[in-house]
Every structure is written in structure tokens, then in C-alpha cells.
């Protein structure tokens, strides 16, 4: 279980897209322009299952990904 939002393992940050990897190996992504966060459907697929939350900024996206990892993966 992740205990702090800042424990997320950020892998990519282009400004428009931020990606994290969970402790279980799943990749998560936030797209600034589309204001959506999601999890990769299968490793390496580059297909995303978008979360119901539509985070408007990076802080909200980090929180949504953090909560999803803790509730679904760990």
C-alpha cells in the first residue's frame, strides 16, 4: 500500500502527459488537454482504461491515481 501521494513512481512528464508505474507494475497516465487519468489495459498495449474521475490538474490526477492503486491493486 502506498502511504503518501508523493510515493508514486513518476516515469514520464512532458507537461502534457504524466505517467506513473504502480508497485505492481501497472502504468497510469494523465493527459492534461483531455483532463483524464487512466490505467493501461495490458502491459505494453498503449491502450488506456480511463478512470471515472476527470481530474482538472496534476494534483487531482495524482490523487485519483493514488486512490485507484490503493483500492484496486494493493
N, C-alpha and C positions, 0 to 999 in steps of 0.2 A: 504494500500500500504506500502510495506517495503521501507524505505528510505535509508538504508545502508546494504551492504552485511553482515556485522557483526551482523545484527539483525536476521539472520537465526537461527532457533531453532535447534541446533545440538542435536541429540538423541543418536547416536551410532558413535563411532570412534574406529575401531580396527586397523587402519593403512592401511588395505587392502580395507576396506569398511567404508564409512561415510554415515550416514543417517540424514536427516533433516525433520522437520514437518513444514508445512506451517501454517499461521494463520487460514486457512480454514479447516485444519485437514489432508490434503493430505501428504503422505510420499514420500520423494525424496531420491534417493540413488545414490552414485558414487562408482564405482568399479575401483580400481587403476589398476589392472592387465589388465582388458578389456578396460580401458580408455573410459568408457561410463557413462553417467548420465541418470537417468530416473525417472518417477513418477509411483507410484503403481496404477495398473489399477482399483482396487476396494479395499476399506478398508479391511485389513487383508488377502488379496489374495496372497501376496508374489509374484505376477506376475507384471513385470515392463514393461512400455511402454518407450522405450529408446528415448531420445531426439536426434535430428539431429546432434547437436554439439557433437564432440568427444573430450572432454577436456583431455589434457595430464597430468594435475597436479591438485592438490586440489584447488589451487587458481582459475584456469579456471573453474573447476566444480562448485565451489561456485557461481561464476559469472553467469554461464549458468542457474543454479537452481534459483538464484535471479531474473534474467530476465524473466524466464518462469513463475514464481509465479506472478510477477507484470503484465505480459502481459495476462496471461490466467485466473488467479484466482481473482485478485483484481481489 
